[in-house]
């Protein structure tokens, strides 16, 4: 019993120290998105819905609604995304984002309609992924939306930055979603991003393999601005 009590006390002290560090942690991600903690909830298919997005935003991170989970043509298309955005606003007054994944699917999504709804509903942040965001970056930036693009390689990140995105989410092979075809883990990818992207003045967050708060006080490599996490939230409740 004494040993268990000592372990519980150690856990409480570690948690308190992490919370204190996070309370002081301000990065380009928190400033750009108007959030308290440098944490982005990944746009998980059929999980990134209003309840989870609102819960993450209420806790100080950036919650994300996954557009393709709700905006499929058979579900009502872009207008169903509008309903999900409004449902999220009923649950939080904090900033949240919409994920737009640009991938080939059986029935092509109405990307133009999705972007239109995002702009009309004044969603402040969009996460793009899958392909180069060239088809959506123009109207999003014209509408004042912050765009964070997920990349699996440095060269893709450089191209996305040239296209006008505000921040990169470097997605290593550790991620649970679409790690691309590079098969490069974050220990290697983020170290290189810390050199190349930081030198180019391109801010980035680490995507894949993030879980404990102890990873936050020292962002991965020079230029790292936070963590982009997905599966970790599935264990937190509220999203399923």
Secondary structure, 3 states (H helix, E strand, C coil): CHHHHHHHHHHHHHHHHHHHHHHHCCCHHHHHHCCCCCEEECCCCCCCCHHHHHHHHHCCCEEEEEHHHHCCHHHCCHHHHHHHHHHHHHHCCCCEEEEEECCCCCCCCCHHHHHHHHHHCCCCEEEEECCCCHHHHHHHHHCCCEEEEEECCHHHHHHHHHHCCCEEEEECCCCCCCCCCCCCCHHHHHHHHHHHHHHCCCCEEEECCCCCHHHCCCCCCCCEEEEEECHHHHCCCCCC
